[in-house]
Amino acid sequence: MRSSRFEAPQARRLRLALAGTALSVLAFAAAQALPLSNLNGQGVDHIFGSYAPSGDCSKEPSVVIDRNGMLFRANGREVRPQGVEYALTFMGQSYQGITAVFFPFPVSNTDYGRVIMFVNDDEQPGIIRFDADLPRGQRADPFHSAFTAAGLFSLCKGSAPAGTTAPVQPGPAIVGQGVPAEWNNLASLVGKYPGDYSKENIDIFDKGAVAAALNALLGPKMAVLKTNLSTVSPLQRAGRYFYLSGNAPHQGGVEQAYLMIDPARREVQVGLWERGKLTVYSPASGARLPVAPDIKKMLDNSPPETAVPLPGTPWEVVPVQGRAPIAYVSAAASPNIEALSLYCEGGKPFMAMLLNKPATVATMTMTWNFSGRLVNIPVQRANAGGTQWIGGLSGTELVPLLMRQSGTVLLRIDGRLEGEASLDNSAVVLRNTMRGCTRL
């Protein structure tokens, strides 16, 4: 049985419009990133080499990328970070170009630092660009500034390893035959993988009682489940329940799935994300199975059932009684952001952000990423529930970029990926809503 929980779009728009109105009075009263300790065997050999402005590695600043990681030289210092964050989905979930994005100076597991590094920038082999990712008013580290202020870095002649080539994009894993998952043998299969990951893999797709239950529950969506478990965890146990989770290659958070199995009741439950929107297929009885702690964490960090699927919906003009209309757009495939609005108040431009769950901090930085061009907007909590936030746009390039760019823009909160927003119809809507406070 498929179940879907959602709030009417009109209600979302109204809540955000009211938030914007109230917040303006109060206002000024998560990449998925892969941590790497080294680059050996990570499929990035094609970017190995030494880089410096104008390709002159006899001068500083410079950076060396090799199997041991990255070595940065500037201001008479050498820094080799213990690890870097490889931002696999920074350029978008469907990106197929050659630009690789790193956070070279991470602070912690949840703070990726204040520098973003674009290797093969703008699809140009051998070019690196460093961007500062700082909230307005925050002073940059002098060592970091040596890189962000130096312009483009070029591959120094003769520094690339011989014979390096760009990596081949992996395809979905091929599911192989294994031990059929039955209601009475799951305990013996804990720690083993479905698909072709070992000689004793588990068959949950074709043969056995669990496969039969899944096919009955999902029907034609069974093919999506197979793809979304291409990269998968082993079967695990939590009390009387068994579970696993995974995602399509490089599509975590957008195309992913979990499976809960209750052998005592002979029931299965599947959570299936398609284009960043979760649908839960609960047992035929209609009662949802409790999820394991690992699955609960996955749900907390992923787009919910109320999420708008990619690529999102067009911008809209939303009338607000007693004031000028606002520009509104839903966030797509976002774990936390429901919607965003831009509006004028007192002759100044503002942004309101509506979250689908409370945030407990007092301030955050919301980032719009236009294919590497970042606009950081500091936002403040504006309601007791922690779901309504506001930030000023004066002095930023947000409105001009929204009007000039096309496609989608990536969203982040404090460095965490938060889905995307469509740019469809943005120029028309912003002309009709922001002319009173922004030069268009």
C-alpha positions as CSV (number, residue, x, y, z in Angstrom):
1,M,0.0,0.0,0.0
2,R,1.5,3.3,-1.0
3,S,1.0,6.1,1.4
4,S,1.6,9.8,0.9
5,R,1.5,12.6,3.4
6,F,1.5,16.2,2.1
7,E,0.4,19.7,2.7
8,A,-1.5,21.6,0.0
9,P,0.9,23.9,-1.9
10,Q,-1.5,26.8,-1.2
11,A,-1.0,26.3,2.5
12,R,2.8,26.3,2.1
13,R,2.6,29.6,0.1
14,L,0.4,31.2,2.7
15,R,2.6,30.2,5.6
16,L,5.7,31.5,3.9
17,A,3.9,34.7,2.8
18,L,2.8,35.3,6.4
19,A,6.2,34.4,7.7
20,G,7.8,37.0,5.3
21,T,5.4,39.7,6.5
22,A,6.0,39.0,10.2
23,L,9.7,38.3,9.9
24,S,10.5,41.6,8.2
25,V,9.3,43.3,11.4
26,L,11.5,41.1,13.5
27,A,14.4,40.7,11.1
28,F,16.6,43.4,12.0
29,A,14.8,43.9,15.7
30,A,24.1,19.7,5.7
31,A,27.2,17.7,-0.5
32,Q,26.9,15.1,-0.1
33,A,30.6,15.1,0.6
34,L,32.9,12.1,0.9
35,P,35.7,12.5,3.5
36,L,39.1,11.3,2.1
37,S,42.3,10.9,4.1
38,N,44.2,10.3,0.8
39,L,43.4,10.1,-2.9
40,N,44.8,6.7,-3.7
41,G,42.3,4.6,-5.6
42,Q,39.6,7.3,-5.5
43,G,39.3,7.6,-9.3
44,V,40.8,11.1,-9.4
45,D,44.2,10.3,-10.7
46,H,43.5,12.5,-13.7
47,I,43.7,15.6,-11.6
48,F,47.1,14.7,-10.0
49,G,49.8,17.3,-10.6
50,S,51.1,20.6,-9.3
51,Y,49.2,23.9,-9.9
52,A,50.0,27.5,-9.5
53,P,48.9,30.9,-10.9
54,S,50.0,31.1,-14.5
55,G,51.3,27.5,-14.2
56,D,54.5,28.8,-12.4
57,C,55.2,26.3,-9.6
58,S,58.4,28.1,-8.6
59,K,56.3,30.7,-6.9
60,E,53.7,30.6,-4.2
61,P,50.8,30.0,-3.7
62,S,50.8,26.5,-5.2
63,V,49.0,23.2,-4.6
64,V,50.2,19.6,-5.2
65,I,47.5,16.9,-5.7
66,D,48.7,13.3,-5.5
67,R,47.8,9.9,-4.1
68,N,48.7,11.1,-0.6
69,G,46.2,14.0,-0.7
70,M,46.8,17.7,-1.2
71,L,49.7,19.9,-0.2
72,F,49.3,23.6,-0.1
73,R,52.1,26.2,-0.1
74,A,51.6,29.9,0.6
75,N,53.1,32.6,2.8
76,G,56.2,30.5,3.4
77,R,54.1,27.7,4.9
78,E,53.2,24.2,3.8
79,V,49.9,22.6,4.9
80,R,48.8,19.1,4.1
81,P,45.3,18.6,5.6
82,Q,44.7,15.3,7.3
83,G,41.7,14.9,5.1
84,V,39.6,16.7,2.5
85,E,35.9,16.5,1.6
86,Y,35.1,15.4,-2.0
87,A,31.8,17.1,-2.8
88,L,30.4,14.5,-5.2
89,T,27.1,16.2,-5.8
90,F,28.1,19.9,-5.5
91,M,27.4,20.5,-9.2
92,G,24.0,18.8,-9.1
93,Q,22.9,15.2,-8.9
94,S,22.8,14.8,-12.7
95,Y,26.1,16.6,-13.5
96,Q,28.3,14.7,-16.0
97,G,31.1,17.2,-16.6
98,I,34.8,17.0,-15.6
99,T,34.8,19.6,-12.8
100,A,35.6,18.1,-9.4
101,V,34.8,20.0,-6.2
102,F,36.6,19.7,-2.9
103,F,36.5,21.4,0.5
104,P,40.2,21.3,1.1
105,F,40.2,22.7,4.7
106,P,37.4,20.9,6.6
107,V,36.9,21.9,10.2
108,S,34.8,18.9,11.4
109,N,32.5,16.2,10.1
110,T,29.7,18.7,9.9
111,D,31.7,21.9,9.0
112,Y,33.4,21.7,5.6
113,G,35.4,24.9,6.1
114,R,35.6,28.2,4.4
115,V,37.2,27.4,1.1
116,I,35.8,25.6,-2.0
117,M,38.2,24.2,-4.6
118,F,37.0,23.7,-8.2
119,V,39.4,21.4,-10.2
120,N,39.0,21.5,-14.0
121,D,37.0,24.7,-13.3
122,D,34.4,25.6,-15.9
123,E,35.1,22.3,-17.7
124,Q,38.7,23.4,-18.4
125,P,41.3,20.6,-17.8
126,G,44.2,21.7,-15.7
127,I,42.5,24.8,-14.2
128,I,41.8,25.2,-10.5
129,R,39.7,28.0,-8.9
130,F,39.4,28.6,-5.1
131,D,36.4,30.4,-3.7
132,A,35.9,31.8,-0.2
133,D,32.7,30.5,1.5
134,L,32.4,33.1,4.2
135,P,29.4,34.7,5.7
136,R,29.4,38.5,5.2
137,G,31.6,40.3,7.7
138,Q,33.7,37.2,8.6
139,R,37.5,37.7,8.2
140,A,39.2,35.1,6.1
141,D,42.2,33.1,7.3
142,P,45.3,34.7,5.7
143,F,46.6,31.3,4.5
144,H,43.2,30.6,2.8
145,S,43.1,34.1,1.3
146,A,46.4,33.4,-0.5
147,F,44.5,30.9,-2.6
148,T,41.1,32.5,-2.9
149,A,42.6,35.9,-4.0
150,A,45.2,34.4,-6.4
151,G,42.9,33.9,-9.4
152,L,43.0,30.8,-11.5
153,F,45.7,28.1,-10.9
154,S,47.0,26.2,-14.0
155,L,48.7,22.8,-14.1
156,C,52.4,23.3,-14.1
157,K,54.2,21.9,-17.1
158,G,55.4,18.3,-16.7
159,S,53.8,17.8,-13.3
160,A,50.9,15.5,-14.3
161,P,51.6,11.7,-14.1
162,A,52.0,10.1,-17.5
163,G,49.1,8.3,-18.9
164,T,46.4,9.7,-16.6
165,T,42.9,9.9,-18.1
166,A,39.5,11.0,-16.9
167,P,37.6,8.3,-15.0
168,V,34.9,6.2,-16.6
169,Q,31.5,6.9,-15.2
170,P,30.3,3.7,-13.4
171,G,27.0,2.1,-14.4
172,P,24.4,0.5,-12.1
173,A,25.5,-2.7,-10.5
174,I,24.3,-5.9,-12.0
175,V,22.1,-7.9,-9.7
176,G,23.2,-11.5,-9.5
177,Q,21.5,-14.6,-8.1
178,G,22.2,-15.6,-4.5
179,V,20.6,-17.2,-1.5
180,P,16.9,-16.5,-1.6
181,A,15.7,-14.5,1.3
182,E,13.0,-16.5,3.2
183,W,11.1,-15.5,6.3
184,N,13.0,-18.2,8.3
185,N,16.6,-17.7,7.1
186,L,17.1,-13.9,7.5
187,A,19.2,-14.3,10.7
188,S,21.8,-16.4,8.8
189,L,22.0,-13.7,6.1
190,V,22.8,-10.8,8.4
191,G,26.0,-9.1,7.2
192,K,25.6,-10.3,3.6
193,Y,24.7,-8.1,0.6
194,P,22.1,-8.3,-2.1
195,G,23.3,-8.2,-5.7
196,D,26.6,-9.4,-7.0
197,Y,28.7,-8.1,-4.1
198,S,29.9,-11.6,-3.0
199,K,29.7,-15.2,-3.9
200,E,27.1,-15.7,-1.1
201,N,25.0,-12.7,-1.9
202,I,21.3,-12.4,-1.1
203,D,18.5,-12.7,-3.6
204,I,15.8,-10.2,-2.6
205,F,14.6,-9.4,-6.1
206,D,13.8,-12.6,-7.9
207,K,13.5,-15.7,-5.7
208,G,12.2,-16.4,-2.3
209,A,9.4,-15.2,0.0
210,V,10.9,-11.7,0.5
211,A,11.2,-11.2,-3.2
212,A,7.6,-12.3,-3.7
213,A,6.4,-9.9,-1.1
214,L,8.4,-7.1,-2.6
215,N,7.1,-7.7,-6.1
216,A,3.5,-7.9,-4.8
217,L,4.0,-4.6,-2.9
218,L,5.8,-2.6,-5.5
219,G,4.7,-4.0,-8.8
220,P,6.5,-2.0,-11.6
221,K,8.4,0.0,-9.0
222,M,10.5,-3.1,-8.3
223,A,12.8,-2.0,-11.1
224,V,13.3,1.4,-9.3
225,L,14.1,-0.4,-6.1
226,K,16.8,-2.5,-7.8
227,T,18.5,0.6,-9.2
228,N,18.2,2.5,-5.9
229,L,19.9,-0.3,-4.1
230,S,22.8,-0.5,-6.5
231,T,25.1,0.8,-3.8
232,V,23.8,-1.0,-0.7
233,S,24.4,-1.8,2.9
234,P,24.5,-5.4,4.2
235,L,21.4,-6.9,5.7
236,Q,21.2,-5.8,9.3
237,R,19.0,-6.6,12.3
238,A,17.3,-4.5,14.9
239,G,15.3,-6.5,17.4
240,R,12.8,-8.7,15.5
241,Y,13.2,-6.6,12.3
242,F,15.7,-6.9,9.5
243,Y,16.7,-4.0,7.2
244,L,19.0,-2.6,4.6
245,S,19.4,0.7,2.6
246,G,21.2,2.1,-0.4
247,N,21.2,4.4,-3.3
248,A,21.8,4.6,-7.1
249,P,25.4,5.4,-8.0
250,H,26.3,9.0,-6.9
251,Q,22.6,9.7,-6.2
252,G,22.3,9.5,-2.5
253,G,19.5,11.7,-1.2
254,V,17.8,11.8,-4.6
255,E,17.5,8.2,-5.8
256,Q,17.7,5.9,-2.8
257,A,15.7,3.3,-0.8
258,Y,15.4,1.4,2.4
259,L,13.8,-1.9,3.1
260,M,12.3,-3.1,6.5
261,I,11.4,-6.8,6.9
262,D,9.2,-8.2,9.7
263,P,9.5,-12.0,9.4
264,A,7.1,-12.7,12.3
265,R,4.2,-11.0,10.4
266,R,5.7,-11.8,7.0
267,E,5.5,-8.2,6.0
268,V,7.9,-5.8,4.2
269,Q,8.0,-2.0,3.9
270,V,9.9,0.1,1.4
271,G,10.9,3.7,1.4
272,L,11.6,4.8,-2.2
273,W,13.1,8.2,-3.1
274,E,12.6,9.2,-6.7
275,R,13.9,12.6,-7.9
276,G,14.3,13.5,-4.3
277,K,10.8,12.7,-3.0
278,L,10.1,9.9,-0.6
279,T,7.2,7.5,-1.1
280,V,6.6,4.9,1.6
281,Y,5.1,1.6,0.5
282,S,3.7,0.1,3.7
283,P,2.4,-3.4,4.3
284,A,-1.0,-4.4,2.9
285,S,-2.4,-4.2,6.4
286,G,-1.8,-0.4,6.2
287,A,0.1,-0.2,9.5
288,R,3.6,1.1,9.0
289,L,6.5,-0.9,10.4
290,P,8.8,0.8,12.9
291,V,12.1,1.7,11.4
292,A,15.5,0.8,12.7
293,P,17.7,3.6,14.2
294,D,19.9,3.6,11.1
295,I,16.9,4.1,8.9
296,K,15.5,6.8,11.2
297,K,18.8,8.7,10.8
298,M,18.6,8.2,7.0
299,L,15.0,9.7,7.1
300,D,16.1,12.6,9.2
301,N,18.9,13.5,6.7
302,S,16.9,12.9,3.5
303,P,14.0,14.7,1.7
304,P,10.6,13.8,3.3
305,E,7.3,12.7,1.8
306,T,6.3,16.3,1.6
307,A,9.3,17.2,-0.6
308,V,8.8,18.5,-4.1
309,P,10.6,16.3,-6.6
310,L,13.3,17.5,-8.9
311,P,13.6,19.7,-11.0
312,G,11.1,21.7,-8.9
313,T,8.3,24.0,-9.8
314,P,8.3,27.4,-11.4
315,W,8.5,30.7,-9.4
316,E,5.1,32.3,-8.6
317,V,3.8,35.7,-7.6
318,V,1.8,35.2,-4.4
319,P,-0.6,38.0,-3.4
320,V,-0.5,39.0,0.3
321,Q,-3.4,41.0,1.8
322,G,-2.4,44.5,2.9
323,R,1.0,44.5,1.3
324,A,2.9,44.0,-2.0
325,P,3.1,40.5,-3.4
326,I,6.0,38.1,-2.8
327,A,8.1,35.9,-5.1
328,Y,7.8,32.3,-4.1
329,V,9.5,29.1,-5.1
330,S,9.4,25.6,-3.6
331,A,12.6,23.8,-2.7
332,A,13.0,20.5,-4.6
333,A,14.6,17.3,-3.1
334,S,15.5,19.2,0.1
335,P,15.8,17.5,3.5
336,N,14.8,20.6,5.4
337,I,13.7,23.5,3.2
338,E,10.1,23.7,2.1
339,A,10.1,27.0,0.3
340,L,11.7,30.3,-0.2
341,S,10.3,33.8,-0.9
342,L,11.8,37.1,-1.8
343,Y,10.0,40.4,-1.0
344,C,10.4,44.1,-0.4
345,E,9.9,45.7,3.0
346,G,10.6,49.3,3.8
347,G,12.3,49.7,0.5
348,K,14.8,46.9,1.2
349,P,14.9,43.3,-0.2
350,F,14.5,40.3,2.1
351,M,14.4,36.5,1.8
352,A,12.2,34.3,3.9
353,M,12.9,30.6,4.3
354,L,10.4,28.0,5.5
355,L,11.7,24.7,7.0
356,N,9.8,21.4,7.3
357,K,11.3,20.7,10.7
358,P,12.5,23.0,13.5
359,A,16.1,24.2,13.6
360,T,17.4,24.8,17.1
361,V,20.2,27.3,16.4
362,A,19.7,31.1,16.5
363,T,21.4,31.9,13.2
364,M,22.4,30.0,10.0
365,T,23.9,30.7,6.6
366,M,21.7,29.8,3.6
367,T,23.7,29.5,0.4
368,W,22.5,29.7,-3.3
369,N,25.0,27.9,-5.5
370,F,24.8,29.0,-9.2
371,S,27.1,26.4,-10.7
372,G,29.9,27.5,-8.4
373,R,29.0,31.1,-7.9
374,L,27.9,31.3,-4.3
375,V,25.6,33.8,-2.6
376,N,25.6,33.4,1.2
377,I,22.6,34.9,3.1
378,P,22.9,34.9,6.9
379,V,19.4,34.2,8.3
380,Q,17.9,34.6,11.7
381,R,15.2,32.6,13.5
382,A,11.9,34.4,13.3
383,N,9.4,32.2,15.1
384,A,9.5,30.2,18.3
385,G,9.0,26.9,16.4
386,G,12.3,27.4,14.5
387,T,10.7,26.9,11.1
388,Q,10.6,30.4,9.8
389,W,13.8,32.3,9.0
390,I,14.7,35.6,7.4
391,G,17.7,37.4,5.9
392,G,18.4,40.7,4.3
393,L,19.5,40.8,0.6
394,S,20.9,44.3,0.4
395,G,24.4,44.3,-1.2
396,T,24.1,40.7,-2.5
397,E,23.9,39.5,-6.1
398,L,21.1,37.1,-5.5
399,V,18.3,38.8,-7.4
400,P,20.5,39.6,-10.5
401,L,21.7,36.0,-10.6
402,L,18.2,34.6,-10.2
403,M,17.1,36.7,-13.1
404,R,20.0,35.9,-15.4
405,Q,20.6,32.2,-14.8
406,S,18.5,29.3,-16.1
407,G,17.9,25.7,-15.1
408,T,18.2,25.1,-11.3
409,V,20.2,26.5,-8.4
410,L,21.6,24.4,-5.6
411,L,20.7,25.2,-2.0
412,R,22.7,24.7,1.2
413,I,22.3,25.5,4.9
414,D,25.6,25.9,6.8
415,G,27.4,23.9,4.1
416,R,24.9,21.0,4.0
417,L,23.3,20.2,0.7
418,E,19.6,21.1,0.7
419,G,18.3,20.2,-2.8
420,E,17.6,22.6,-5.5
421,A,15.3,25.4,-6.7
422,S,14.0,25.8,-10.2
423,L,14.8,29.0,-12.0
424,D,11.9,28.7,-14.4
425,N,9.9,31.9,-14.5
426,S,12.1,33.6,-12.0
427,A,12.9,36.7,-14.1
428,V,9.3,37.5,-14.8
429,V,8.2,36.9,-11.1
430,L,11.1,39.0,-9.7
431,R,10.4,41.9,-12.1
432,N,6.8,41.9,-10.7
433,T,7.7,41.7,-7.1
434,M,11.1,43.3,-6.4
435,R,11.2,46.4,-8.5
436,G,10.3,48.5,-5.4
437,C,13.6,47.7,-3.6
438,T,16.1,46.3,-6.1
439,R,17.7,47.6,-9.3
440,L,16.6,45.2,-12.0
